[in-house]
Amino acid sequence: MSTATRPYPIVQDLIESFANWVKHRREINEMRQLDRADFDRIANDLRIAPDDLEELVRHGRHAADELPKLLDQLGISTEALGRAQPLLLRDLERVCSFCNHKGQCDRDLADGTAAENYHGYCANASTLETLERAEHAPR
């Protein structure tokens, strides 16, 4: 439903935001109910450090939403990269999730200038630069 057809778009957006926040709080609560051995086992199965997994859960499922947009602006296919180098894509997502420069990144993505500016703040910059230079970068 578009903003123009929704009778109260601001209220609807607030309700959706609150619902997402409640859902995220439930996910965190479920994680906290796991005993440490189970949690460590899950982290091990995912091939990630338990502290990183805990941090990723805290940041939520949308913590790396900027990455596919940045890859697109760089001319790199997220889907092709995921097929060719799934562990690299997962690491890029992990680093993006922990980023402290979301505001700058979001502004650059919205302006279409992320490809020119990400070098100055993105923790994934060196990896992305390598992918950009690679002849076999998934396009």
N, C-alpha and C positions, 0 to 999 in steps of 0.2 A: 504494500500500500504506500503510495507516494505521500510526501509531506502535504501536497496540495489537496489530497483526497481524505486525509485523516482529519477528523474534527478538532482534535486538540493535540497537535504534533509535539509540542513541548512537554505536555503531561505524559503522552505516550512514551517519549524518549526517556523521561525520568523514570517511569515505571519499568521500562526495559533495562535501564542502567541498574536500578535497584534489584531487579530480579537476577541480573547477571552477577551482581555483588553477592547476593544471598547464595547463589549457586556456588560461587567461588569459595565463600566461607565454609560451606558444607564440604567441599572437596578438601580444604585444609583440615577441617575437623576429622574427616575420615582418615586422612594421612596420619594425624596425630594419634589416632586410635590403634594404629599398627604397632606391634612391638618392634623393637629396634632390629632384631634378627630378620623379621619379615621385610622390613623396609630396606635393610641392607641387601637382602636377596633380590628384591625388585630392582634396586639400583644396579646391582651386579648384572642382572639379566639385561638391563638396558645399556650396559657398558658405560656407566656414568658414576661419578663419585657420589656417595650418599648426600654429602653437603650440597653438591650441585643440584641433585634431584630435589632436595628440600627447597632450595632457593627457586628453582624453576616452578615448582608448585605454588610457591608464594606469589610469584610474578603473574601467574595465570596463563591461560591458553593463548592469549593474544599478545604475549610479550614480544614475539618475533614477527609481528604482522608487517613490519617495515621491510623485512628482508626480501620477500618476493617482489615488492614494488621497486626496491633498489636494483635487484637483479634485472628486472624488466627494463629499467632505465639504462642499465649497462649493456643491454642486448643479450643477456644470458638467460636461457630458459631454465626456470626452476624445476620443471618436470624432467627435462633432459639431464640436468645436473643430478637430480635425485636418482635417476636410473643409472647414470654413469659412475657417480661417486656419492652414494648415499651417506657414508660416514662423514664425508666432507660437508655435505649439506646440513647434516645434523649438528656438526660442530659450529658451522656458521650460524645456525638457529640458536644454539646455546649461547654463543657470544653475544648475539643480537639481543637475546632475552635479558642479559645482565647489563645492557648498555645504560649509561647515565646521560646520554645525549639525545633522547627521544624527541624532545621539542625541536631541536635544530634539524634532526633528520626528517621529522614530519613536515616541517616548513619547506625544506629543500625538495622533498618528494612532491608536495602540493604545488610548488613553483616549477617543478620540472628541472631543477638545478642540482639534484642530488649527485648525478654522475660527475659533475664538475667539482662539487664541494665535499663529498664524503671523506676524502683523504685527510682532511683536517680534524676529524672527530671520531670516525668510525673505527672501532677496535678490530673489525674484519678487513680493514683497508688493505693490508699487505696481501692477504689471501685473495681478495677480490681483484687486486691489481695483477696478481699472477694469473688468475683465471682470464682476465681481460686480454693479457698478452699471449696466452696459450692458443696455439692454432686449433687445438681440439676442444676449445671451450664449447660447452653445449649451447647452441644457438637456436 
